[in-house]
Amino acid sequence: MQFTLVVYGAPHSSEGAATALRFARALLQSGHAIYRVFFYSDGVHNGSALAAPPQDEQDLLSQWQALERNHKLDLTICIAAAQRRGVLSPSEASRLEKTSGNLADGFELAGLGQLAEASAVSDRVVTFGG
């Protein structure tokens, strides 16, 4: 079965992102496919390269990145929500005349069309957080 996950929760302000990560791992271990993980609303903070959680807390950013590398996942961040919250790729930062971008490796910016497309081709869409 093919899934799309939508993450609304910021990495350390709700359990949504951590739950989505655990769910993604369980899906992959069970032989299911993940078409796309779409980060929306405050969930875009999951893709900030500037996140620096204390050593005694889990580092969700590096865990998402490892999952992306190991399983070739599509980690997509809503560009409009990201701009509002200051999560920018280097090209977007330049276009918006900001000093630098902070989009983490393994994540890409895209519009809501990618969420609609993922919803259309997936058997299930599961949302987390918010």
N, C-alpha and C positions, 0 to 999 in steps of 0.2 A: 504494500500500500504506500502511496506517495503522500507526504505531508508538507504543508507550509505552516510555519510558526510565526506568529506576530507577537512581538515583545513590546509592551507599553511601559513597563516599569524600569526606572533608573537602576543601575547596578546595586546601590547600597541604600536605597530609600524604601524598597519594597522587596518582597521575596519573588516577585515575578520573573526577574532575569535569571536568578539562580534556579528556580523551578523549571524554567524553559530549558536551561542548559542540561539539567538532569534528565528532563523528558527527551531531549534530543539524543543524548547518549543512550538512553533506554531504547528509543526507536531504532537507532543504528545497530545496537547490539542484538535486537530482535529481527534484524533483516529488512526493516522498512527503509524507505528512501525519504530524504528531506529535499524537496525541490528548492526551497528558499527559506531563510530566516529573515524576516522583515522587522526592522526596529523603527518604531513610530512613537510620537509624542515624547515623553521623557525617556523612553527606551533608547533614544539616539545617543544618550550618554554612555551606553555600553561600548560605543565605538570611539571614544575619546582616548587618544594616546597619552593624554596628560593625567589619567587616573593613576593614583599612587596609594592604594589601600595599605594600612598598617600591616606589619608582618603577621600578626595574629588573626587577620581576616583573609578570606579567600580572594584571590585575584581573578575576578570574572573575565577581565579583558584577556589575559593570557590563556585562560581556559577556552574562551570562544575562539581565539586565534589558533590554538592547538587543534581544536575540533575542525576548524576550517582547513588547516593544512593536512590533517590526517584523512579527512573524508571529502575534500574538495567541495565544501559547502559554499553556498552563495549567501554571504552575510551582507544584506542590503539595508542601508539607512535612508529614511525619507529625507530628501534634500531640503524641503521646505521646513520641516520640523527641526532639522539639524541647523539650518541657518539661524532660526529663531533662538536656538540654544547655544550657539557658538561652536558647533562641531563642523569644521570646514576642512575640505581637502586643500592641498596646496594651490590647485588651479582656482578653486572657488575663493580662497583667501585673496589671491591676486586679483581676481575679477572684482571682488568687493573692496579692494584696496585695504586689506588687513595685513598685518605684518607677517603672519605665518598661519599655516594650517595645522590641525591637530587630529585629523582622521587617522586612526590606527591602521596599520598594515592588515590586510585581509578583509577589510570592510570597503564597500563602495557606496557612493551616493546615487540615488535614483528617485524617480517620481512614483506617485501612487499607481501609475499604469503598471509598474512591475508587480505591485501587490495584486491588482486586478488580474493580471495575466497568471500569476502564481495560483491565485484562487481558482481560476478556470481550469488549470491543468492538474490540480491536486485533488486527491480523493477526500482529504480532510484539511481544514484550516483550524488551527488551535491557537487561542490567544492567551497571553499571560500578562498579569500585572495591571497597573493603572490605578 
